[in-house]
Amino acid sequence: MAKVKEPNGYIVYEGISNYDGKDIVVIATGFANKSKNTKTGDMIQTWIMQQDTPPHEAIKNGNDYSVCGNCPLRPLNYKANGLKKRCYVLVHNAPLTVWRTYKKGGYEHSTPERLRELLQDSNGLRLGSYGDPASVPFEVWQSIGVGTGEFNHTGYTHGYLVDNFDTRYLDVAMISLDKITPQLPPGLNGRSFRVIDSVDEVLPGEILCPASKEQNYKTTCEKCGLCAGLNRKAKNIAIIIH
């Protein structure tokens, strides 16, 4: 009997956003076709998007708040925040392709148990290849084994800029810092991932991202795994804006 080919992607979650209560979807891809992202390596990617608005339109009308919250790098707001560069994700590429496939019924739902099993056989999970993992109910990530040590994962969040932030996310995700939010907010206990302009800005207690150009691409996120919040006992991470 011929072996059934594994689908490339699954719907992880369809429900409301933590940020504004609107309908969002989380889709995990890369189970059959390897990611071509040379920095992250062959990790399973997760795409967090509004269910009914394509991502390239959401960033123009502000509907990306559902999945990005108050991130200063949002395309609609980055100039007002005095930033020279917007979010590095080109939503009309992979995110839009994934969204269109989703709307055509190209992805099936998977049980948390099945996803958890698949992830244990993967090279790790990237929380929010597009979108902030804290926009998704924490129990979703918990149900598929994030933070259990069963597989590597990476994650970053600006969720602390939204009211009623659930600090459990800091166990599994890095606190995203930048020129607008350059320091850890008082009372917030977590590890940070800080965007800087030059290597001269690296602070005590920080190291440059080992998978960055400045570190001669010593490794990939898949192999490194340091960006896992408090799940990893390691220094904070800094990276030159890209």
C-alpha positions as CSV (number, residue, x, y, z in Angstrom):
1,M,0.0,0.0,0.0
2,A,1.4,3.4,-1.0
3,K,2.2,5.7,1.9
4,V,-0.2,8.6,2.2
5,K,1.7,11.9,1.8
6,E,1.6,14.3,4.8
7,P,-0.3,17.5,4.1
8,N,2.0,20.5,4.1
9,G,-0.1,22.6,6.4
10,Y,-2.8,22.4,9.1
11,I,-5.2,24.8,10.7
12,V,-4.1,25.0,14.3
13,Y,-6.8,27.5,15.5
14,E,-9.8,29.3,14.3
15,G,-11.3,31.7,16.9
16,I,-11.1,35.1,18.4
17,S,-8.0,37.3,18.9
18,N,-6.8,38.1,22.3
19,Y,-6.2,41.7,21.1
20,D,-9.6,42.7,19.7
21,G,-11.9,39.7,19.7
22,K,-12.1,39.4,15.9
23,D,-11.8,36.1,14.1
24,I,-8.3,35.0,13.4
25,V,-6.7,31.8,12.1
26,V,-3.4,30.1,12.9
27,I,-2.0,27.8,10.2
28,A,1.2,25.7,10.5
29,T,3.1,24.9,7.4
30,G,6.2,23.1,6.4
31,F,5.3,19.5,7.2
32,A,5.8,18.2,3.6
33,N,7.8,21.0,2.0
34,K,10.8,22.4,3.9
35,S,11.0,26.0,4.7
36,K,13.5,27.9,2.4
37,N,14.2,30.5,5.1
38,T,18.0,30.3,5.5
39,K,18.1,32.1,8.8
40,T,15.5,30.0,10.6
41,G,16.3,26.7,9.0
42,D,13.8,23.9,8.5
43,M,11.3,24.9,11.2
44,I,7.5,24.5,11.0
45,Q,6.2,28.0,10.4
46,T,3.0,29.4,11.9
47,W,1.0,32.1,10.2
48,I,-1.5,34.2,12.3
49,M,-3.9,36.2,10.2
50,Q,-7.5,37.5,10.2
51,Q,-9.9,34.9,8.8
52,D,-11.7,37.2,6.4
53,T,-9.2,39.9,5.4
54,P,-6.2,39.1,3.3
55,P,-3.0,40.2,5.1
56,H,-1.9,42.7,2.4
57,E,-5.2,44.5,2.9
58,A,-5.2,44.2,6.7
59,I,-1.9,46.1,7.0
60,K,-3.4,49.0,5.0
61,N,-6.7,49.4,6.9
62,G,-5.4,48.6,10.4
63,N,-7.1,45.2,10.7
64,D,-3.6,43.7,11.3
65,Y,-4.2,44.9,14.9
66,S,-6.0,41.6,15.5
67,V,-2.7,39.7,15.0
68,C,0.0,42.3,15.6
69,G,-1.5,44.4,18.4
70,N,0.4,47.6,19.2
71,C,3.7,46.5,17.6
72,P,5.5,49.8,16.6
73,L,6.7,48.2,13.3
74,R,3.2,47.8,11.9
75,P,3.3,49.2,8.3
76,L,0.5,51.7,9.1
77,N,2.2,53.2,12.1
78,Y,6.0,52.8,11.8
79,K,6.6,56.2,10.4
80,A,4.5,57.9,13.1
81,N,6.6,56.0,15.6
82,G,9.8,57.6,14.1
83,L,11.1,54.3,12.7
84,K,13.0,54.1,9.4
85,K,12.0,50.5,8.6
86,R,8.7,48.7,8.9
87,C,8.1,45.1,9.8
88,Y,10.4,42.9,7.7
89,V,7.6,40.4,6.7
90,L,6.4,40.9,3.1
91,V,2.8,39.9,3.6
92,H,2.1,39.7,-0.1
93,N,4.5,36.7,-0.3
94,A,4.2,33.7,2.0
95,P,1.4,35.1,4.3
96,L,-0.9,35.9,1.4
97,T,-0.2,32.6,-0.3
98,V,-1.1,30.7,2.9
99,W,-4.2,32.8,3.4
100,R,-5.5,32.2,-0.1
101,T,-4.9,28.5,0.3
102,Y,-6.8,28.6,3.5
103,K,-9.7,30.4,1.9
104,K,-9.8,27.8,-0.9
105,G,-10.1,25.0,1.7
106,G,-6.5,23.8,1.1
107,Y,-5.8,23.1,4.8
108,E,-7.5,20.6,7.1
109,H,-8.0,20.9,10.8
110,S,-5.7,18.8,13.0
111,T,-6.2,17.8,16.6
112,P,-3.8,19.2,19.1
113,E,-2.6,15.6,19.8
114,R,-1.8,15.0,16.2
115,L,0.1,18.3,15.8
116,R,2.0,17.6,19.0
117,E,3.1,14.2,17.6
118,L,4.1,15.8,14.2
119,L,6.1,18.5,16.0
120,Q,8.1,16.0,17.9
121,D,9.4,14.7,14.6
122,S,10.1,18.1,13.2
123,N,13.0,20.5,13.5
124,G,11.1,22.9,15.7
125,L,8.3,25.4,15.6
126,R,8.4,29.1,14.9
127,L,5.6,30.9,16.7
128,G,4.4,33.7,14.5
129,S,6.3,33.6,11.2
130,Y,3.7,36.3,10.7
131,G,1.6,37.7,13.6
132,D,2.2,37.9,17.3
133,P,1.8,34.6,19.2
134,A,0.2,36.5,22.1
135,S,-2.8,37.3,19.9
136,V,-3.6,33.6,20.2
137,P,-5.1,32.1,23.4
138,F,-2.2,30.7,25.4
139,E,-4.0,27.4,25.7
140,V,-3.7,26.8,22.0
141,W,0.1,26.8,22.1
142,Q,0.0,24.8,25.4
143,S,-2.2,22.1,23.8
144,I,0.3,21.4,21.0
145,G,3.2,21.1,23.4
146,V,5.0,24.5,23.2
147,G,7.2,24.9,26.2
148,T,7.2,21.3,27.2
149,G,10.7,20.6,25.9
150,E,9.4,18.0,23.4
151,F,10.6,20.1,20.5
152,N,12.5,23.4,20.0
153,H,10.6,26.5,19.3
154,T,11.1,30.3,18.9
155,G,8.8,33.1,19.6
156,Y,8.7,36.9,20.0
157,T,6.0,39.2,21.3
158,H,5.0,42.9,21.6
159,G,1.9,41.7,23.5
160,Y,2.9,43.6,26.6
161,L,1.9,46.8,24.8
162,V,-1.7,45.6,24.8
163,D,-3.9,45.8,28.0
164,N,-4.3,42.7,30.1
165,F,-1.2,41.0,28.7
166,D,-1.0,37.4,29.9
167,T,2.6,37.0,31.3
168,R,2.5,33.2,30.6
169,Y,3.6,34.1,27.1
170,L,7.0,35.1,28.6
171,D,7.7,31.5,29.4
172,V,7.7,30.7,25.7
173,A,8.4,33.9,23.8
174,M,11.0,36.7,23.9
175,I,10.0,40.3,24.7
176,S,10.4,42.3,21.5
177,L,12.3,45.5,22.1
178,D,13.1,48.3,19.7
179,K,13.7,52.1,19.5
180,I,10.1,52.8,20.7
181,T,10.3,50.3,23.6
182,P,14.0,50.0,24.2
183,Q,13.8,48.6,27.7
184,L,11.9,46.0,29.6
185,P,8.8,47.5,31.1
186,P,8.9,47.7,35.0
187,G,7.7,44.5,36.6
188,L,7.9,42.4,33.5
189,N,10.1,39.3,34.1
190,G,11.3,37.8,30.8
191,R,14.1,37.6,28.3
192,S,14.3,40.1,25.5
193,F,15.1,40.2,21.8
194,R,16.2,43.8,21.0
195,V,16.5,45.4,17.6
196,I,19.5,47.7,17.4
197,D,21.3,49.8,14.7
198,S,24.9,48.8,15.3
199,V,27.0,46.3,17.3
200,D,28.1,49.2,19.5
201,E,24.6,49.2,21.1
202,V,24.9,45.6,22.6
203,L,24.4,45.9,26.3
204,P,25.8,43.8,29.2
205,G,23.6,40.7,29.5
206,E,23.0,40.6,25.8
207,I,24.6,38.7,23.0
208,L,24.3,39.2,19.2
209,C,21.9,36.7,17.5
210,P,24.1,33.7,16.6
211,A,22.2,33.3,13.3
212,S,22.8,36.9,12.2
213,K,25.0,38.3,9.5
214,E,27.1,40.1,12.2
215,Q,27.9,36.7,13.8
216,N,28.7,35.2,10.3
217,Y,25.6,33.0,10.4
218,K,27.2,30.7,13.0
219,T,24.0,28.7,13.2
220,T,20.3,28.7,12.3
221,C,17.3,29.3,14.6
222,E,16.4,25.7,14.1
223,K,19.7,24.6,15.7
224,C,20.1,27.5,18.2
225,G,16.8,27.6,19.9
226,L,17.8,30.4,22.3
227,C,14.7,32.5,21.5
228,A,12.3,30.5,23.6
229,G,11.6,33.0,26.4
230,L,12.2,31.8,30.0
231,N,12.2,28.2,28.7
232,R,15.9,28.8,28.0
233,K,18.3,29.9,30.6
234,A,20.4,32.2,28.5
235,K,21.3,35.9,27.9
236,N,19.1,38.3,26.1
237,I,19.5,38.6,22.4
238,A,20.1,41.6,20.2
239,I,20.1,41.9,16.4
240,I,20.9,44.6,13.8
241,I,17.7,45.8,12.2
242,H,17.0,44.0,9.0
